[in-house]
Amino acid sequence: MPGNLPPETASFVGRERELALLYEMLRERRLATLTGVGGVGKSRLAQRAAADPRQSRPDGVWWVSLSPLRDAELLTATVAHAVGLATQSRRPLDEELCAWMADKTLLLVLDTCEHLVAACRHLVGELLQSAPGLTVLVTSREPLGCPGENVVEVSPLPCEGPASDALALFRARALAATPYAEAAFTDPDRLAVATEVCRRLDGIPLALELAGARMRLWTVEQMAQRLDVSFDLLSDTTAARLPRHQTMRTAIGWSHELCEPLERLLWARLSVFTGDFDAAAARAVCSGGPLPAARVEGVLAGLVAKSVVRCTQERGTGPRYRLLDTIREYGQDWLAELGEVGVLADRHAHWYAALSNAADRGWMGPGQVEWYRRMTAEHAQLRTALEHLLGSDPTAALEAAGALWFFWFSCGHVHEGRAFLERALRGAPRAGAAHAQALWALGLTALLQGDLEAAEELGERCTGAAAALADPEPELRAAYLHAVSLLMPGDPVRALALVGPRARGGHGGRPHGPGWLLCRLATGYALCDLGRFEEAEREARGLREACEELGERWMRAYADYILAVAAFGLGHHGEAARHARAMLSGKRLLGDRFGIALGLDLLAAAVAGLGDGELAARLLGTGHAWWRTVGRPQMGSPSLTALRDKGESQARAAIGDEAYENAFLSGAAASTG
């Protein structure tokens, strides 16, 4: 089943009644919202309910974590990315998302919506109106207020008696902290004390988990004694809080009190991170003063052991750390008390700006796949950093947004990238290398959105800005942008004049630099459009060899594409299919949805040329599904459309219209998740 449910990382106890209620509700109603205080277990309950095999949907179960999101303007982009929609259309993204979901049957889980209630209310309303097969499950500290919303208040766990769910969770977390805690749950007198602890903690799951982790250092009797003293270490002790909020605050306060001074300091500083982060970021951002960089990882491990910080192992990115929202909020209050909010926000932003520049330098090398995975994992932090820099350091914002060209252009974030780049260009000086780079990156996003007039105009502006730098690399990049803006609507002659061997030689520059290689790529496309397939093949082979020397995969896959188009044009359908499969392998490795859709169309045409109409039809159906996630079939390009149509006509001729339609629909049902 397609979907992206996160793995369960902590104990789950009880909730049978709530799960049964949710099962019925999600089968019969279209919008359910789980409400309750922070730490009561809304997200865990939603996760367990959504993972129930009986909740499966033909088009999947999709989880969208909104906890890291601070800008409501990026809500639609966040949801679209989570469900696999990397649309490159010029249409508003909410319209694209509604259109994409219109014929889908899926369950969408929006987790942690309380800070985005108005935006979520609007988007959910639009989606439910557009997509009759959509069911939405929301977690929030308050309802959305949508028509037809079914609100379920999540209560704390039952905590009365020796067989309560609260006691079971407390015991599980205590034993996870230390096996010696078992004695507290076997002796009847001590079990009664443990039961009283659960009752005093109101059965709130997060409070129980934090208390269980304390059993490494406290006996259950010591814990009960400390419950007699309610405390709040923050200066604001007059604010009225609901009893359960106060209980949660007290439980977090215990964790804070038990921490070593350096752990408390790191806890406060870690609250600057939105979403998860790695140890390198924690070292760079949170060290300083009494906390040297060399000690950060050890202190971080101590916070993990105390259940203050959660740690998960992510494929391809190593350990990732995060604070739950309620714990992060406590840390933010302490960071304000320390007077370090501004300093930490600056450190955070400049660390991720430096990371963006490092990724730009490393993108065209052997670490490309690792950079793709790492920057995808850091998406929430990159957003936070850019938002901060736009207000505090416009020049740094411009540099970072431009350095992320590959993230916007190659990794499916075109809408978001264009918005950030336009804002950065408005606020920064209109000269220099950073300005030229940002203009170029903006032109790439316009190109992918089919805004060819804007792309051509930006290409010309970029050419002028690059000429003032006396550096061949930005000149070559500008030539690529200008050429492709002409090539896409069908003018390969002018495009070739801008990027062909003679034009490249005139600029000079490094033959293995990104600008030079991109110009070779555009040259291959133009030669194919002109029917000069032997020349295109030579250009593509040279490009592929250069990419292999660099250890690069993204552009190498496009070299495979040109080789496939050239072979197809020469009538070598078997060779074309081989190159197309190589291209698809590289594009899947990097999650390049546009490239996957492009490759499927080409493979279908090659397979149809070999006489396998049924496979060609299935591939075209699968390609159609991928193009829908991109938003613009064949990018509106006459040559791409002609290639796809040729494959379809040959497939229909081979197996007939009815068999073609059946095979096409079968392929279109393939997962794009």
C-alpha positions as CSV (number, residue, x, y, z in Angstrom):
1,M,0.0,0.0,0.0
2,P,1.4,3.4,-0.9
3,G,2.0,5.8,2.0
4,N,4.6,7.3,4.3
5,L,3.5,6.4,7.9
6,P,6.4,7.0,10.3
7,P,7.6,4.0,12.3
8,E,6.5,3.7,15.9
9,T,9.4,4.6,18.1
10,A,7.9,4.3,21.6
11,S,5.6,2.2,23.7
12,F,1.9,2.2,22.9
13,V,-0.5,1.0,25.6
14,G,-4.3,0.7,25.8
15,R,-6.6,3.1,23.8
16,E,-8.8,0.2,22.7
17,R,-12.0,2.3,23.0
18,E,-10.5,5.2,21.1
19,L,-9.1,3.0,18.3
20,A,-12.5,1.3,17.9
21,L,-14.2,4.7,17.7
22,L,-11.7,6.0,15.2
23,Y,-12.0,2.8,13.0
24,E,-15.7,3.4,12.6
25,M,-15.4,7.2,12.2
26,L,-12.7,7.0,9.5
27,R,-14.8,4.5,7.6
28,E,-18.0,6.6,7.7
29,R,-16.9,10.2,8.1
30,R,-14.5,12.3,6.1
31,L,-12.9,14.5,8.8
32,A,-11.9,13.5,12.3
33,T,-9.9,15.7,14.7
34,L,-8.1,14.4,17.8
35,T,-7.8,17.2,20.4
36,G,-6.3,17.3,23.8
37,V,-3.5,18.8,25.8
38,G,0.1,18.5,24.8
39,G,1.6,15.2,25.7
40,V,-1.7,13.3,26.0
41,G,-0.8,11.0,23.0
42,K,-2.8,12.5,20.1
43,S,0.0,11.8,17.5
44,R,0.6,8.3,18.8
45,L,-3.1,7.5,18.7
46,A,-3.4,8.9,15.1
47,Q,-0.4,6.9,14.0
48,R,-1.7,3.6,15.5
49,A,-5.2,4.2,14.0
50,A,-3.8,5.1,10.5
51,A,-1.6,2.0,10.6
52,D,-4.6,-0.3,11.1
53,P,-4.6,-2.5,7.9
54,R,-8.4,-2.0,7.8
55,Q,-7.7,1.7,7.1
56,S,-5.9,1.0,3.9
57,R,-7.0,3.0,0.9
58,P,-6.3,2.3,-2.9
59,D,-4.2,5.5,-3.1
60,G,-2.5,5.1,0.3
61,V,-2.3,6.5,3.8
62,W,-0.2,9.7,4.0
63,W,1.3,11.4,7.1
64,V,2.1,15.1,7.2
65,S,4.0,16.3,10.2
66,L,3.3,20.0,10.6
67,S,5.2,20.5,13.9
68,P,8.3,21.9,12.2
69,L,6.3,24.3,9.9
70,R,6.2,27.9,11.0
71,D,5.1,29.6,7.8
72,A,1.5,29.0,6.9
73,E,2.2,30.0,3.3
74,L,4.2,26.7,3.0
75,L,1.4,24.5,4.3
76,T,0.2,23.4,0.8
77,A,3.8,22.8,-0.3
78,T,4.4,20.6,2.7
79,V,1.3,18.5,2.1
80,A,2.0,18.2,-1.6
81,H,5.5,17.1,-1.0
82,A,4.4,14.5,1.6
83,V,1.9,12.9,-0.8
84,G,4.5,12.8,-3.6
85,L,3.1,15.8,-5.7
86,A,6.1,17.7,-7.0
87,T,4.1,19.8,-9.4
88,Q,5.9,22.2,-11.6
89,S,2.9,24.0,-13.0
90,R,2.4,27.7,-12.9
91,R,-1.1,27.2,-11.4
92,P,-1.5,28.0,-7.7
93,L,-0.3,25.0,-5.7
94,D,-3.6,24.6,-3.8
95,E,-5.4,24.2,-7.2
96,E,-2.8,21.6,-8.3
97,L,-3.2,19.7,-5.1
98,C,-7.0,19.7,-5.3
99,A,-6.9,18.6,-8.9
100,W,-4.4,15.8,-8.1
101,M,-6.5,14.5,-5.3
102,A,-9.8,14.8,-7.1
103,D,-9.9,11.1,-8.3
104,K,-7.9,9.7,-5.4
105,T,-9.1,7.5,-2.5
106,L,-6.7,8.1,0.4
107,L,-6.4,8.9,4.1
108,L,-4.5,12.1,4.9
109,V,-3.2,12.6,8.4
110,L,-2.3,16.2,9.4
111,D,-0.3,16.0,12.6
112,T,0.1,18.9,15.0
113,C,-2.1,21.6,13.5
114,E,-2.7,23.9,16.5
115,H,-0.3,26.7,15.3
116,L,-1.8,26.6,11.8
117,V,-5.5,26.3,12.5
118,A,-6.8,28.9,10.1
119,A,-4.6,27.7,7.2
120,C,-5.4,24.1,7.9
121,R,-9.1,24.9,8.0
122,H,-9.0,26.5,4.6
123,L,-6.9,23.8,2.9
124,V,-8.8,20.9,4.4
125,G,-12.1,22.5,3.3
126,E,-10.8,22.9,-0.2
127,L,-9.5,19.4,-0.4
128,L,-12.6,17.7,1.0
129,Q,-14.7,19.7,-1.5
130,S,-12.6,18.7,-4.4
131,A,-11.8,15.0,-3.6
132,P,-14.8,12.9,-2.7
133,G,-12.6,9.9,-1.9
134,L,-10.5,11.8,0.6
135,T,-10.6,11.2,4.4
136,V,-8.7,13.5,6.7
137,L,-7.5,12.8,10.3
138,V,-6.1,15.8,12.2
139,T,-4.3,16.1,15.5
140,S,-4.5,19.5,17.2
141,R,-4.8,21.1,20.6
142,E,-8.0,22.7,19.3
143,P,-10.5,21.8,16.6
144,L,-10.2,23.2,13.1
145,G,-13.8,24.4,13.0
146,C,-14.5,22.9,9.6
147,P,-18.1,22.0,8.6
148,G,-18.6,18.3,9.2
149,E,-15.7,18.0,11.5
150,N,-15.9,15.2,14.1
151,V,-14.0,16.0,17.2
152,V,-12.6,13.3,19.5
153,E,-11.1,14.6,22.7
154,V,-8.2,12.4,23.7
155,S,-8.2,11.8,27.4
156,P,-5.3,10.7,29.6
157,L,-4.9,7.0,30.2
158,P,-7.0,5.4,33.0
159,C,-4.8,5.4,36.1
160,E,-6.9,3.8,38.8
161,G,-5.9,0.3,40.1
162,P,-3.0,-2.0,39.6
163,A,-4.0,-3.0,36.1
164,S,-4.4,0.4,34.6
165,D,-3.1,1.5,31.3
166,A,-1.2,4.3,32.9
167,L,0.6,2.0,35.2
168,A,1.4,-0.4,32.3
169,L,3.0,2.5,30.4
170,F,4.9,3.8,33.4
171,R,6.3,0.3,34.0
172,A,7.3,-0.1,30.4
173,R,9.2,3.1,30.4
174,A,10.8,2.4,33.8
175,L,12.0,-1.0,32.7
176,A,13.4,0.6,29.5
177,A,15.4,2.9,31.7
178,T,16.7,0.3,34.1
179,P,15.8,-3.4,34.7
180,Y,16.2,-2.8,38.4
181,A,12.8,-0.9,38.3
182,E,11.0,-4.3,38.2
183,A,11.0,-4.5,42.0
184,A,8.7,-1.4,42.2
185,F,6.0,-3.3,40.3
186,T,6.2,-6.7,42.0
187,D,6.0,-5.7,45.7
188,P,2.3,-4.8,46.6
189,D,3.2,-1.9,48.8
190,R,5.6,-0.4,46.2
191,L,3.1,-1.1,43.4
192,A,0.5,1.0,45.4
193,V,3.1,3.9,45.4
194,A,3.6,3.5,41.7
195,T,-0.2,3.6,41.1
196,E,-0.4,6.8,43.1
197,V,2.4,8.3,41.0
198,C,0.3,7.5,37.9
199,R,-2.7,9.0,39.5
200,R,-0.9,12.2,40.5
201,L,0.4,12.5,36.9
202,D,-3.2,12.4,35.7
203,G,-2.4,9.5,33.4
204,I,-0.8,11.8,30.8
205,P,1.4,9.6,28.6
206,L,4.3,12.0,28.1
207,A,4.4,12.7,31.8
208,L,4.5,9.0,32.5
209,E,7.3,8.4,30.0
210,L,9.4,11.2,31.5
211,A,8.7,9.8,35.0
212,G,9.6,6.3,33.9
213,A,12.9,7.5,32.6
214,R,13.6,9.1,36.0
215,M,13.6,5.6,37.5
216,R,17.2,5.3,36.5
217,L,18.0,7.7,39.3
218,W,15.0,7.8,41.6
219,T,13.1,5.1,43.5
220,V,9.4,5.2,43.1
221,E,9.1,6.4,46.7
222,Q,11.4,9.4,46.0
223,M,9.3,10.2,43.0
224,A,6.1,10.2,45.0
225,Q,7.7,12.5,47.6
226,R,8.7,15.0,44.9
227,L,5.1,15.0,43.7
228,D,4.2,16.7,47.0
229,V,6.0,19.8,45.8
230,S,4.6,21.5,42.7
231,F,7.1,23.7,41.0
232,D,7.7,25.8,38.0
233,L,11.2,27.0,37.4
234,L,10.2,29.8,35.0
235,S,9.8,33.3,36.1
236,D,6.2,33.5,35.0
237,T,4.5,31.6,37.8
238,T,1.3,33.7,37.8
239,A,-0.1,32.4,34.5
240,A,-3.2,30.3,35.1
241,R,-3.0,26.8,33.6
242,L,-5.5,24.0,33.4
243,P,-4.7,21.2,35.9
244,R,-3.5,18.8,33.2
245,H,-1.3,21.5,31.6
246,Q,0.2,22.1,35.1
247,T,0.7,18.4,35.6
248,M,2.6,18.2,32.2
249,R,4.6,21.2,33.2
250,T,5.5,19.7,36.5
251,A,6.6,16.4,34.8
252,I,8.8,18.4,32.3
253,G,10.1,20.4,35.3
254,W,11.3,17.1,36.9
255,S,13.3,16.3,33.9
256,H,14.8,19.7,33.9
257,E,15.6,19.6,37.6
258,L,17.3,16.2,37.2
259,C,19.5,17.4,34.3
260,E,23.1,18.5,34.8
261,P,23.7,22.2,34.2
262,L,25.2,21.6,30.8
263,E,22.2,19.4,29.9
264,R,19.8,22.2,30.8
265,L,21.8,24.6,28.7
266,L,21.8,22.3,25.7
267,W,18.1,21.6,26.1
268,A,17.3,25.3,25.9
269,R,19.6,25.8,22.9
270,L,18.2,22.8,21.1
271,S,14.8,24.4,21.1
272,V,16.0,26.6,18.2
273,F,15.6,23.6,15.9
274,T,12.3,23.0,14.1
275,G,11.9,19.3,13.4
276,D,14.8,16.9,13.6
277,F,18.5,17.6,13.3
278,D,21.8,15.8,13.4
279,A,24.7,15.8,15.9
280,A,26.9,18.0,13.6
281,A,24.2,20.8,13.7
282,A,23.8,20.5,17.4
283,R,27.6,20.9,17.9
284,A,27.8,23.9,15.6
285,V,24.7,25.7,16.8
286,C,24.6,24.9,20.5
287,S,28.2,25.0,21.6
288,G,29.7,28.0,23.2
289,G,30.4,29.4,26.7
290,P,30.5,26.7,29.3
291,L,29.5,24.0,26.6
292,P,32.5,23.3,24.3
293,A,31.8,21.7,21.0
294,A,33.7,18.5,22.0
295,R,31.2,17.9,24.8
296,V,27.9,18.4,22.9
297,E,27.4,14.9,21.7
298,G,28.0,13.5,25.2
299,V,25.6,15.9,26.7
300,L,23.1,15.2,23.9
301,A,23.4,11.4,24.7
302,G,22.5,12.3,28.3
303,L,19.3,14.1,27.2
304,V,18.4,11.0,25.1
305,A,18.8,8.8,28.1
306,K,16.5,11.0,30.1
307,S,13.8,10.9,27.3
308,V,14.1,14.6,26.8
309,V,15.4,14.1,23.2
310,R,14.2,11.4,20.9
311,C,16.7,9.7,18.6
312,T,15.9,7.8,15.4
313,Q,18.1,6.1,12.8
314,E,17.4,7.3,9.3
315,R,18.5,5.5,6.2
316,G,21.3,7.4,4.5
317,T,21.4,10.2,7.0
318,G,22.5,8.5,10.3
319,P,21.1,9.4,13.7
320,R,18.5,12.2,13.8
321,Y,17.4,14.0,17.0
322,R,14.2,15.9,17.9
323,L,12.4,17.4,20.9
324,L,8.7,16.8,21.2
325,D,6.7,20.0,21.0
326,T,5.8,20.3,24.6
327,I,9.5,19.8,25.6
328,R,10.7,22.1,22.9
329,E,8.3,24.8,24.2
330,Y,9.7,24.5,27.7
331,G,13.2,24.8,26.3
332,Q,12.2,27.9,24.3
333,D,11.0,29.6,27.5
334,W,14.4,28.9,29.2
335,L,16.3,30.1,26.1
336,A,14.4,33.4,26.5
337,E,15.3,33.5,30.2
338,L,19.0,33.0,29.2
339,G,18.7,35.9,26.7
340,E,20.0,33.8,23.8
341,V,17.1,33.6,21.4
342,G,18.5,36.0,18.9
343,V,22.0,34.6,19.1
344,L,20.9,31.0,18.6
345,A,18.6,31.9,15.7
346,D,21.5,33.6,14.0
347,R,23.8,30.6,14.6
348,H,21.2,28.2,13.3
349,A,20.5,30.2,10.2
350,H,24.2,30.7,9.3
351,W,25.0,27.0,9.9
352,Y,22.4,26.0,7.4
353,A,23.4,28.7,5.0
354,A,26.9,27.3,5.2
355,L,25.5,23.8,4.7
356,S,23.7,25.0,1.6
357,N,26.9,26.3,0.1
358,A,28.7,23.1,0.9
359,A,26.0,21.1,-0.8
360,D,26.2,23.3,-3.8
361,R,30.0,22.7,-4.1
362,G,29.5,18.9,-3.5
363,W,26.4,18.4,-5.7
364,M,28.3,17.6,-8.9
365,G,30.5,15.0,-7.2
366,P,30.5,11.5,-5.8
367,G,28.6,12.5,-2.8
368,Q,25.6,13.7,-4.8
369,V,23.2,11.0,-3.6
370,E,24.2,11.6,0.0
371,W,23.7,15.3,-0.4
372,Y,20.3,14.7,-1.8
373,R,19.3,12.6,1.2
374,R,20.9,14.9,3.7
375,M,19.3,18.1,2.3
376,T,15.9,16.3,2.0
377,A,16.2,15.4,5.7
378,E,17.1,19.1,6.5
379,H,14.2,20.6,4.6
380,A,12.5,22.0,7.7
381,Q,15.7,23.5,9.0
382,L,16.5,25.1,5.7
383,R,13.1,26.8,5.6
384,T,13.6,28.1,9.2
385,A,17.1,29.4,8.3
386,L,15.9,31.1,5.1
387,E,13.0,32.8,6.9
388,H,15.3,34.1,9.5
389,L,17.9,35.3,7.1
390,L,15.4,37.1,4.9
391,G,14.7,39.3,7.9
392,S,18.1,39.6,9.5
393,D,20.7,39.2,6.7
394,P,19.3,39.7,3.2
395,T,22.7,39.1,1.5
396,A,23.2,35.8,3.3
397,A,19.6,34.8,2.4
398,L,20.3,35.5,-1.3
399,E,23.5,33.5,-1.2
400,A,21.8,30.5,0.5
401,A,18.7,30.6,-1.7
402,G,20.9,30.7,-4.8
403,A,23.2,27.9,-3.5
404,L,20.1,25.7,-3.2
405,W,19.4,25.8,-6.9
406,F,19.8,22.0,-7.1
407,F,17.3,21.5,-4.3
408,W,14.6,23.6,-6.0
409,F,15.4,22.4,-9.5
410,S,16.3,18.8,-9.1
411,C,14.6,17.6,-5.9
412,G,11.0,18.7,-6.5
413,H,10.6,22.0,-4.6
414,V,10.0,24.4,-7.5
415,H,7.1,26.4,-6.1
416,E,8.9,26.9,-2.8
417,G,12.2,27.7,-4.4
418,R,10.7,30.3,-6.7
419,A,9.0,32.0,-3.7
420,F,12.1,32.1,-1.6
421,L,14.3,33.3,-4.5
422,E,11.9,36.1,-5.5
423,R,11.8,37.3,-1.9
424,A,15.6,37.2,-1.5
425,L,16.2,39.1,-4.8
426,R,13.8,41.8,-3.7
427,G,15.7,42.4,-0.4
428,A,19.3,42.1,-1.4
429,P,21.8,44.2,-3.5
430,R,21.3,43.8,-7.2
431,A,24.9,43.1,-8.2
432,G,27.6,40.6,-7.6
433,A,28.0,36.9,-7.9
434,A,25.2,36.0,-5.4
435,H,22.7,38.2,-7.4
436,A,23.7,36.5,-10.7
437,Q,23.4,33.0,-9.1
438,A,20.0,33.7,-7.6
439,L,18.7,35.1,-10.9
440,W,19.9,31.9,-12.6
441,A,18.3,29.7,-10.0
442,L,15.0,31.7,-10.3
443,G,15.2,31.2,-14.1
444,L,15.5,27.4,-13.6
445,T,12.3,27.4,-11.5
446,A,10.4,29.4,-14.0
447,L,11.7,27.0,-16.7
448,L,10.3,24.0,-15.0
449,Q,7.0,25.7,-14.4
450,G,6.6,26.4,-18.1
451,D,6.9,30.1,-17.6
452,L,9.1,30.4,-20.6
453,E,8.7,34.1,-21.1
454,A,10.0,34.7,-17.6
455,A,12.7,32.1,-18.1
456,E,14.0,33.8,-21.3
457,E,13.9,37.2,-19.7
458,L,15.7,35.9,-16.6
459,G,18.2,34.2,-18.9
460,E,19.0,37.5,-20.6
461,R,19.3,39.3,-17.2
462,C,21.5,36.6,-15.9
463,T,23.7,36.8,-19.0
464,G,24.2,40.6,-18.3
465,A,24.9,40.0,-14.6
466,A,27.3,37.2,-15.4
467,A,29.2,39.3,-18.0
468,A,30.0,41.9,-15.3
469,L,31.8,39.2,-13.2
470,A,34.4,38.1,-15.7
471,D,33.9,34.5,-14.7
472,P,33.1,31.8,-17.3
473,E,31.0,29.6,-14.9
474,P,28.1,32.0,-14.4
475,E,28.2,32.9,-18.1
476,L,27.9,29.2,-19.1
477,R,25.0,28.8,-16.6
478,A,23.2,31.8,-18.0
479,A,23.7,30.4,-21.6
480,Y,22.1,27.1,-20.5
481,L,19.1,28.9,-19.0
482,H,18.6,31.1,-22.1
483,A,19.0,28.2,-24.5
484,V,16.6,25.8,-22.8
485,S,14.0,28.6,-22.6
486,L,14.2,28.7,-26.4
487,L,14.5,25.0,-26.8
488,M,11.3,24.1,-24.8
489,P,8.9,25.9,-27.1
490,G,10.6,24.5,-30.2
491,D,13.6,26.6,-31.3
492,P,16.6,24.3,-31.3
493,V,18.6,26.3,-33.8
494,R,18.9,29.4,-31.6
495,A,19.4,27.2,-28.5
496,L,22.3,25.4,-30.2
497,A,23.9,28.8,-31.1
498,L,24.0,29.7,-27.4
499,V,25.4,26.4,-26.0
500,G,27.0,24.5,-28.8
501,P,30.8,23.6,-28.9
502,R,31.7,27.0,-30.5
503,A,29.7,29.0,-28.0
504,R,31.1,27.0,-25.0
505,G,34.7,27.5,-26.3
506,G,34.1,31.2,-26.5
507,H,33.2,31.4,-22.8
508,G,36.1,29.1,-21.7
509,G,35.7,27.7,-18.2
510,R,36.2,24.3,-16.7
511,P,35.0,21.4,-18.9
512,H,33.9,19.6,-15.8
513,G,32.2,22.6,-14.2
514,P,28.4,22.6,-13.8
515,G,27.9,25.4,-16.4
516,W,29.9,23.6,-19.1
517,L,28.2,20.3,-18.5
518,L,24.7,21.8,-18.5
519,C,25.5,23.4,-21.8
520,R,26.6,20.0,-23.2
521,L,23.3,18.6,-22.0
522,A,21.3,21.4,-23.7
523,T,23.4,20.8,-26.9
524,G,22.4,17.1,-26.9
525,Y,18.7,18.0,-26.6
526,A,18.9,20.6,-29.4
527,L,20.7,18.1,-31.7
528,C,18.1,15.5,-31.1
529,D,15.3,18.0,-31.9
530,L,17.2,18.8,-35.2
531,G,17.4,15.1,-36.1
532,R,21.2,15.2,-35.9
533,F,21.3,12.0,-33.9
534,E,24.9,10.9,-34.5
535,E,26.2,14.3,-33.3
536,A,23.8,14.1,-30.3
537,E,25.1,10.7,-29.4
538,R,28.7,11.9,-29.5
539,E,27.8,14.9,-27.3
540,A,26.0,12.7,-24.8
541,R,28.8,10.1,-24.6
542,G,31.2,12.9,-23.8
543,L,28.9,14.3,-21.2
544,R,28.3,10.9,-19.6
545,E,32.1,10.2,-19.4
546,A,32.6,13.5,-17.7
547,C,29.9,12.8,-15.2
548,E,31.4,9.3,-14.5
549,E,34.7,10.9,-13.8
550,L,33.1,13.2,-11.3
551,G,31.0,10.5,-9.7
552,E,27.9,12.5,-10.6
553,R,24.5,10.8,-11.1
554,W,21.8,13.4,-11.8
555,M,23.2,14.8,-15.1
556,R,24.6,11.4,-16.1
557,A,21.0,10.1,-16.1
558,Y,20.1,12.8,-18.6
559,A,23.0,11.9,-20.7
560,D,21.5,8.4,-20.8
561,Y,18.3,10.0,-21.9
562,I,19.9,11.7,-24.8
563,L,21.6,8.5,-25.8
564,A,18.3,6.8,-25.7
565,V,16.6,9.5,-27.8
566,A,19.4,9.4,-30.4
567,A,19.3,5.6,-30.6
568,F,15.5,5.7,-31.0
569,G,15.9,8.3,-33.8
570,L,18.3,6.0,-35.5
571,G,15.9,3.1,-35.3
572,H,18.0,1.2,-32.7
573,H,15.1,0.4,-30.4
574,G,16.8,-2.2,-28.2
575,E,19.7,0.2,-27.5
576,A,17.2,3.0,-26.8
577,A,15.4,0.8,-24.2
578,R,18.7,-0.1,-22.5
579,H,19.7,3.6,-22.2
580,A,16.2,4.5,-21.0
581,R,16.4,1.9,-18.3
582,A,19.8,3.2,-17.2
583,M,18.3,6.7,-17.1
584,L,15.4,5.6,-14.9
585,S,17.7,3.8,-12.5
586,G,19.6,7.1,-11.9
587,K,16.4,9.2,-11.6
588,R,14.8,6.8,-9.1
589,L,18.0,7.0,-6.9
590,L,17.5,10.8,-6.7
591,G,13.7,10.9,-6.6
592,D,13.6,13.1,-9.8
593,R,9.9,12.8,-10.7
594,F,10.3,14.8,-13.8
595,G,13.1,12.6,-15.0
596,I,11.2,9.4,-14.1
597,A,8.1,10.6,-16.1
598,L,10.4,11.6,-19.0
599,G,12.2,8.2,-19.0
600,L,9.0,6.2,-18.8
601,D,7.6,7.9,-22.0
602,L,10.9,7.2,-23.8
603,L,11.1,3.6,-22.6
604,A,7.5,3.0,-23.7
605,A,8.3,4.4,-27.2
606,A,11.4,2.1,-27.5
607,V,9.4,-1.0,-26.3
608,A,6.6,-0.2,-28.7
609,G,9.2,0.0,-31.5
610,L,10.3,-3.5,-30.5
611,G,6.7,-4.7,-30.9
612,D,5.6,-5.1,-27.3
613,G,2.5,-3.0,-27.3
614,E,1.1,-4.3,-24.0
615,L,4.3,-3.3,-22.0
616,A,4.4,0.0,-23.9
617,A,0.9,0.8,-22.9
618,R,1.5,-0.1,-19.2
619,L,4.6,2.1,-19.2
620,L,2.7,5.0,-20.7
621,G,0.0,4.5,-18.0
622,T,2.7,4.6,-15.3
623,G,4.3,7.6,-17.0
624,H,0.9,9.3,-17.0
625,A,0.7,8.8,-13.2
626,W,4.2,10.3,-12.7
627,W,3.4,13.2,-15.0
628,R,0.4,13.9,-12.8
629,T,2.7,14.4,-9.8
630,V,4.8,16.8,-11.9
631,G,1.7,18.8,-13.0
632,R,2.6,19.5,-16.7
633,P,2.5,16.4,-19.0
634,Q,5.6,16.5,-21.3
635,M,6.3,20.0,-20.0
636,G,4.3,21.3,-23.0
637,S,7.3,20.6,-25.2
638,P,6.4,19.7,-28.9
639,S,9.2,17.2,-29.2
640,L,8.4,15.4,-25.9
641,T,4.8,15.2,-26.8
642,A,5.6,13.9,-30.3
643,L,7.8,11.1,-28.8
644,R,5.1,10.1,-26.4
645,D,2.4,10.1,-29.0
646,K,4.5,8.0,-31.4
647,G,4.8,5.3,-28.6
648,E,1.1,5.3,-28.1
649,S,0.2,5.0,-31.8
650,Q,2.6,2.1,-32.2
651,A,1.3,0.4,-29.1
652,R,-2.3,0.8,-30.2
653,A,-1.4,-0.6,-33.7
654,A,0.2,-3.6,-32.1
655,I,-2.5,-4.7,-29.7
656,G,-5.7,-2.8,-30.5
657,D,-7.5,0.0,-28.7
658,E,-9.3,-2.1,-26.1
659,A,-6.2,-4.0,-25.0
660,Y,-4.3,-0.7,-25.0
661,E,-6.8,1.0,-22.7
662,N,-6.8,-1.9,-20.3
663,A,-3.0,-2.1,-20.1
664,F,-2.7,1.7,-19.8
665,L,-5.1,1.8,-16.8
666,S,-3.2,-1.0,-15.2
667,G,0.0,1.0,-15.5
668,A,-1.7,4.2,-14.3
669,A,-2.6,2.4,-11.0
670,A,1.1,2.0,-10.2
671,S,2.3,3.7,-7.0
672,T,4.3,6.9,-7.4
673,G,5.0,7.2,-3.6
